[in-house]
Amino acid sequence: MDRNPVGWFEIYVQDMERAKAFYGAVFETQFQQLETSELQMWSFPAFANSNGSTGALVCMKGFPSGGNSTIVYFMCEDCANEEKRASENGGKVFKHKFSIGEHGFISLVTDPDGNMIGLHSMQ
Protein backbone atom coordinates (compact mmCIF):
# COMPACT_ATOMS: atom_id res chain seq x y z
CA MET A 1 0.00 0.00 0.00
CA ASP A 2 1.45 3.38 -0.99
CA ARG A 3 -0.88 5.70 0.94
CA ASN A 4 -2.02 6.39 4.47
CA PRO A 5 -4.49 3.65 5.47
CA VAL A 6 -7.17 5.91 6.97
CA GLY A 7 -9.19 7.93 4.47
CA TRP A 8 -12.22 8.96 6.52
CA PHE A 9 -13.65 8.66 10.00
CA GLU A 10 -17.09 9.04 11.55
CA ILE A 11 -17.91 9.77 15.16
CA TYR A 12 -21.49 8.80 15.99
CA VAL A 13 -23.34 11.10 18.38
CA GLN A 14 -26.85 11.51 19.81
CA ASP A 15 -26.99 15.32 20.09
CA MET A 16 -25.43 17.03 17.05
CA GLU A 17 -25.44 20.55 18.47
CA ARG A 18 -23.72 19.38 21.66
CA ALA A 19 -21.18 17.38 19.62
CA LYS A 20 -20.37 20.31 17.32
CA ALA A 21 -19.95 22.58 20.35
CA PHE A 22 -17.64 20.06 22.07
CA TYR A 23 -15.41 19.25 19.08
CA GLY A 24 -15.46 22.86 17.88
CA ALA A 25 -14.21 24.06 21.28
CA VAL A 26 -11.63 21.30 21.79
CA PHE A 27 -10.06 21.66 18.34
CA GLU A 28 -10.94 25.33 17.78
CA THR A 29 -12.63 24.55 14.45
CA GLN A 30 -15.86 24.96 12.49
CA PHE A 31 -17.91 22.30 10.71
CA GLN A 32 -19.51 22.09 7.29
CA GLN A 33 -22.85 20.35 6.86
CA LEU A 34 -22.89 17.48 4.39
CA GLU A 35 -26.17 17.08 2.54
CA THR A 36 -27.87 13.72 3.07
CA SER A 37 -31.48 12.66 3.52
CA GLU A 38 -30.80 9.67 5.76
CA LEU A 39 -28.77 11.19 8.61
CA GLN A 40 -27.11 14.32 9.96
CA MET A 41 -23.46 14.77 8.97
CA TRP A 42 -21.14 17.66 9.81
CA SER A 43 -17.62 17.44 8.38
CA PHE A 44 -14.36 18.44 10.05
CA PRO A 45 -12.31 20.79 7.82
CA ALA A 46 -10.49 19.21 4.88
CA PHE A 47 -7.25 20.59 3.48
CA ALA A 48 -6.07 19.52 0.03
CA ASN A 49 -2.46 18.32 -0.23
CA SER A 50 -2.21 17.85 3.55
CA ASN A 51 -1.35 14.76 5.58
CA GLY A 52 -3.98 12.82 7.46
CA SER A 53 -7.65 12.31 6.82
CA THR A 54 -10.85 14.10 7.60
CA GLY A 55 -14.19 12.82 8.77
CA ALA A 56 -17.52 13.81 10.20
CA LEU A 57 -19.80 13.86 13.20
CA VAL A 58 -22.81 11.67 12.39
CA CYS A 59 -26.23 11.39 14.00
CA MET A 60 -28.28 8.46 12.65
CA LYS A 61 -31.51 7.30 14.23
CA GLY A 62 -31.10 3.85 15.77
CA PHE A 63 -27.28 3.93 15.77
CA PRO A 64 -25.91 4.29 19.31
CA SER A 65 -22.87 6.34 20.25
CA GLY A 66 -20.10 5.42 22.70
CA GLY A 67 -18.88 2.00 23.69
CA ASN A 68 -17.11 1.35 20.41
CA SER A 69 -13.75 -0.33 20.07
CA THR A 70 -12.21 2.12 17.58
CA ILE A 71 -10.15 5.12 18.64
CA VAL A 72 -9.48 7.99 16.26
CA TYR A 73 -6.30 9.92 17.10
CA PHE A 74 -6.27 13.65 16.41
CA MET A 75 -2.87 15.25 15.77
CA CYS A 76 -2.08 18.14 18.14
CA GLU A 77 0.85 20.45 18.80
CA ASP A 78 0.66 19.63 22.53
CA CYS A 79 -2.12 17.18 23.42
CA ALA A 80 -2.33 18.63 26.96
CA ASN A 81 -4.06 21.70 25.47
CA GLU A 82 -6.83 19.72 23.77
CA GLU A 83 -7.11 17.47 26.83
CA LYS A 84 -7.80 20.55 28.98
CA ARG A 85 -10.36 21.94 26.51
CA ALA A 86 -12.10 18.54 26.36
CA SER A 87 -12.48 18.56 30.14
CA GLU A 88 -13.77 22.15 30.09
CA ASN A 89 -16.39 21.40 27.41
CA GLY A 90 -18.31 18.42 28.77
CA GLY A 91 -15.81 15.66 28.03
CA LYS A 92 -13.85 13.54 30.49
CA VAL A 93 -10.17 12.69 30.67
CA PHE A 94 -9.77 8.92 30.59
CA LYS A 95 -5.95 8.97 30.69
CA HIS A 96 -3.92 12.15 31.10
CA LYS A 97 -1.07 12.95 28.72
CA PHE A 98 1.68 10.34 28.89
CA SER A 99 4.80 9.44 26.95
CA ILE A 100 4.84 6.77 24.27
CA GLY A 101 8.63 7.02 24.00
CA GLU A 102 10.17 8.19 20.75
CA HIS A 103 6.69 8.42 19.22
CA GLY A 104 5.61 11.37 21.39
CA PHE A 105 2.70 11.67 23.79
CA ILE A 106 -0.97 10.77 23.91
CA SER A 107 -4.05 11.59 25.97
CA LEU A 108 -7.34 9.70 25.93
CA VAL A 109 -10.59 11.59 26.45
CA THR A 110 -14.29 10.88 26.01
CA ASP A 111 -16.76 13.25 24.40
CA PRO A 112 -20.19 14.00 25.93
CA ASP A 113 -21.67 11.03 23.97
CA GLY A 114 -19.20 8.57 25.51
CA ASN A 115 -16.97 8.19 22.44
CA MET A 116 -13.29 7.81 23.30
CA ILE A 117 -10.85 9.76 21.13
CA GLY A 118 -7.08 9.92 21.21
CA LEU A 119 -4.94 13.06 21.19
CA HIS A 120 -1.36 12.72 19.88
CA SER A 121 1.55 15.18 19.90
CA MET A 122 5.32 15.09 19.71
CA GLN A 123 5.72 17.45 22.68
VOBA-1610 file (N, C-alpha, C; in pm, whole numbers, padded with zeros to 5 digits, always signed):
BEGIN
Met+00086-00117+00000Met+00000+00000+00000Met+00090+00123+00000Asp+00061+00219-00087Asp+00145+00338-00099Asp+00074+00467-00056Arg-00016+00454+00041Arg-00088+00570+00094Arg-00119+00546+00241Asn-00159+00654+00308Asn-00202+00639+00447Asn-00326+00552+00452Pro-00338+00459+00547Pro-00449+00365+00547Pro-00584+00424+00584Val-00588+00534+00657Val-00717+00591+00697Val-00755+00703+00602Gly-00873+00692+00541Gly-00919+00793+00447Gly-01037+00873+00497Trp-01102+00829+00603Trp-01222+00896+00652Trp-01254+00840+00789Phe-01317+00919+00872Phe-01365+00866+01000Phe-01501+00926+01030Glu-01580+00855+01108Glu-01709+00904+01155Glu-01719+00883+01304Ile-01768+00984+01373Ile-01791+00977+01516Ile-01942+00989+01536Tyr-02003+00882+01583Tyr-02149+00880+01599Tyr-02189+00946+01731Val-02289+01031+01724Val-02334+01110+01838Val-02486+01107+01847Gln-02540+01145+01962Gln-02685+01151+01981Gln-02738+01294+01971Asp-02658+01392+02007Asp-02699+01532+02009Asp-02599+01611+01925Met-02636+01641+01799Met-02543+01703+01705Met-02495+01840+01751Glu-02584+01922+01804Glu-02544+02055+01847Glu-02442+02047+01961Arg-02466+01957+02055Arg-02372+01938+02166Arg-02238+01887+02113Ala-02241+01793+02019Ala-02118+01738+01962Ala-02039+01844+01886Lys-02107+01924+01805Lys-02037+02031+01732Lys-01976+02131+01829Ala-02048+02163+01936Ala-01995+02258+02035Ala-01871+02199+02102Phe-01876+02071+02141Phe-01764+02006+02207Phe-01641+02001+02116Tyr-01655+01940+01998Tyr-01541+01925+01908Tyr-01493+02059+01854Gly-01585+02151+01832Gly-01546+02286+01788Gly-01462+02356+01892Ala-01498+02342+02020Ala-01421+02406+02128Ala-01288+02337+02151Val-01287+02204+02153Val-01163+02130+02179Val-01059+02157+02071Phe-01100+02152+01944Phe-01006+02166+01834Phe-01009+02304+01768Glu-01085+02396+01828Glu-01094+02533+01778Glu-01119+02533+01626Thr-01231+02470+01587Thr-01263+02455+01445Thr-01411+02474+01420Gln-01448+02484+01294Gln-01586+02496+01249Gln-01619+02374+01163Phe-01746+02345+01149Phe-01791+02230+01071Phe-01871+02273+00950Gln-01872+02186+00850Gln-01951+02209+00729Gln-02054+02098+00717Gln-02181+02136+00698Gln-02285+02035+00686Gln-02274+01963+00553Leu-02287+01831+00558Leu-02289+01748+00439Leu-02435+01711+00411Glu-02478+01732+00290Glu-02617+01708+00254Glu-02644+01559+00241Thr-02743+01511+00316Thr-02787+01372+00307Thr-02929+01365+00362Ser-03009+01277+00307Ser-03148+01266+00352Ser-03165+01164+00464Glu-03067+01077+00482Glu-03080+00967+00576Glu-03031+00998+00717Leu-02938+01092+00731Leu-02877+01119+00861Leu-02818+01259+00863Gln-02778+01303+00983Gln-02711+01432+00996Gln-02560+01410+00991Met-02492+01486+00906Met-02346+01477+00897Met-02287+01617+00892Trp-02188+01640+00979Trp-02114+01766+00981Trp-01967+01731+00972Ser-01900+01779+00867Ser-01762+01744+00838Ser-01662+01833+00911Phe-01553+01770+00959Phe-01436+01844+01005Phe-01374+01910+00881Pro-01295+02015+00898Pro-01231+02079+00782Pro-01142+01981+00705Ala-01135+02001+00575Ala-01049+01921+00488Ala-00953+02015+00416Phe-00828+01977+00412Phe-00725+02059+00348Phe-00657+01977+00239Ala-00669+02022+00115Ala-00607+01952+00003Ala-00455+01952+00020Asn-00392+01846-00027Asn-00246+01832-00023Asn-00190+01836+00119Ser-00266+01789+00216Ser-00221+01785+00355Ser-00223+01641+00403Asn-00139+01611+00501Asn-00135+01476+00558Asn-00259+01448+00641Gly-00286+01322+00661Gly-00398+01282+00746Gly-00528+01272+00669Ser-00633+01245+00744Ser-00765+01231+00682Ser-00864+01320+00754Thr-00978+01337+00694Thr-01085+01410+00760Thr-01201+01315+00782Gly-01303+01365+00847Gly-01419+01282+00877Gly-01533+01369+00923Ala-01632+01308+00986Ala-01752+01381+01020Ala-01814+01333+01151Leu-01890+01422+01211Leu-01980+01386+01320Leu-02107+01337+01253Val-02163+01227+01302Val-02281+01167+01239Val-02386+01136+01344Cys-02510+01174+01315Cys-02623+01139+01400Cys-02722+01061+01312Met-02740+00932+01343Met-02828+00846+01265Met-02923+00776+01361Lys-03050+00791+01337Lys-03151+00730+01423Lys-03128+00579+01432Gly-03128+00528+01555Gly-03110+00385+01577Gly-02966+00339+01586Phe-02870+00431+01567Phe-02728+00393+01577Phe-02672+00455+01702Pro-02637+00375+01802Pro-02591+00429+01931Pro-02451+00487+01923Ser-02422+00578+02014Ser-02287+00634+02025Ser-02219+00572+02146Gly-02087+00591+02155Gly-02010+00542+02270Gly-01996+00391+02269Gly-01906+00343+02352Gly-01888+00200+02369Gly-01827+00128+02251Asn-01770+00202+02156Asn-01711+00135+02041Asn-01568+00091+02072Ser-01510+00015+01984Ser-01375-00033+02007Ser-01274+00030+01913Thr-01310+00140+01849Thr-01221+00212+01758Thr-01186+00346+01820Ile-01057+00382+01814Ile-01015+00512+01864Ile-00953+00590+01749Val-01004+00708+01724Val-00948+00799+01626Val-00852+00891+01700Tyr-00729+00903+01649Tyr-00630+00992+01710Tyr-00621+01121+01630Phe-00640+01233+01700Phe-00627+01365+01641Phe-00485+01416+01667Met-00421+01469+01564Met-00287+01525+01577Met-00296+01662+01642Cys-00208+01689+01738Cys-00208+01814+01814Cys-00064+01865+01826Glu-00049+01993+01852Glu+00085+02045+01880Glu+00131+01999+02019Asp+00042+02012+02117Asp+00066+01963+02253Asp-00068+01910+02303Cys-00083+01778+02311Cys-00212+01718+02342Cys-00267+01760+02479Ala-00184+01814+02566Ala-00233+01863+02696Ala-00332+01977+02677Asn-00315+02058+02572Asn-00406+02170+02547Asn-00546+02120+02510Glu-00554+02026+02417Glu-00683+01972+02377Glu-00745+01890+02490Glu-00663+01822+02568Glu-00711+01747+02683Glu-00782+01842+02781Lys-00721+01956+02806Lys-00780+02055+02898Lys-00911+02109+02842Arg-00913+02141+02712Arg-01036+02194+02651Arg-01145+02088+02648Ala-01110+01961+02631Ala-01210+01854+02636Ala-01276+01851+02773Ser-01196+01858+02877Ser-01248+01856+03014Ser-01336+01977+03043Glu-01301+02091+02987Glu-01377+02215+03009Glu-01506+02223+02928Asn-01524+02132+02832Asn-01639+02140+02741Asn-01728+02017+02745Gly-01737+01952+02860Gly-01831+01842+02877Gly-01773+01704+02855Gly-01645+01695+02819Gly-01581+01566+02803Gly-01515+01523+02933Lys-01456+01406+02931Lys-01385+01354+03049Lys-01249+01303+03007Val-01150+01322+03092Val-01017+01269+03067Val-01014+01125+03115Phe-00988+01033+03024Phe-00977+00892+03059Phe-00835+00861+03104Lys-00736+00914+03032Lys-00595+00897+03069Lys-00522+01025+03031His-00465+01091+03132His-00392+01215+03110His-00270+01192+03021Lys-00223+01299+02961Lys-00107+01295+02872Lys+00005+01209+02931Phe+00056+01118+02847Phe+00168+01034+02889Phe+00257+01004+02769Ser+00381+00969+02799Ser+00480+00944+02695Ser+00458+00808+02630Ile+00479+00804+02499Ile+00484+00677+02427Ile+00624+00665+02364Gly+00723+00712+02441Gly+00863+00702+02400Gly+00896+00792+02283Glu+00972+00740+02190Glu+01017+00819+02075Glu+00902+00863+01985His+00784+00809+02007His+00669+00842+01922His+00585+00957+01978Gly+00630+01020+02087Gly+00561+01137+02139Gly+00477+01110+02262Phe+00358+01171+02263Phe+00270+01167+02379Phe+00126+01147+02332Ile+00045+01087+02418Ile-00097+01077+02391Ile-00178+01104+02517Ser-00302+01147+02494Ser-00405+01159+02597Ser-00527+01087+02543Leu-00608+01032+02632Leu-00734+00970+02593Leu-00846+01042+02664Val-00945+01088+02587Val-01059+01159+02645Val-01188+01102+02586Thr-01299+01124+02656Thr-01429+01088+02601Thr-01508+01215+02575Asp-01589+01211+02470Asp-01676+01325+02440Asp-01805+01310+02520Pro-01896+01408+02514Pro-02019+01400+02593Pro-02110+01281+02556Asp-02089+01219+02437Asp-02167+01103+02397Asp-02103+00972+02440Gly-01987+00978+02506Gly-01920+00857+02551Gly-01821+00798+02454Asn-01796+00866+02340Asn-01697+00819+02244Asn-01558+00852+02294Met-01467+00754+02294Met-01329+00781+02330Met-01254+00825+02207Ile-01173+00931+02220Ile-01085+00976+02113Ile-00946+00990+02170Gly-00847+00977+02083Gly-00708+00992+02121Gly-00655+01127+02075Leu-00563+01181+02152Leu-00494+01306+02119Leu-00346+01271+02112His-00277+01307+02005His-00136+01272+01988His-00054+01397+01958Ser+00062+01408+02021Ser+00155+01518+01990Ser+00297+01468+02010Met+00391+01542+01953Met+00532+01509+01971Met+00592+01581+02091Gln+00522+01676+02149Gln+00572+01745+02268Gln+00477+01728+02384
//
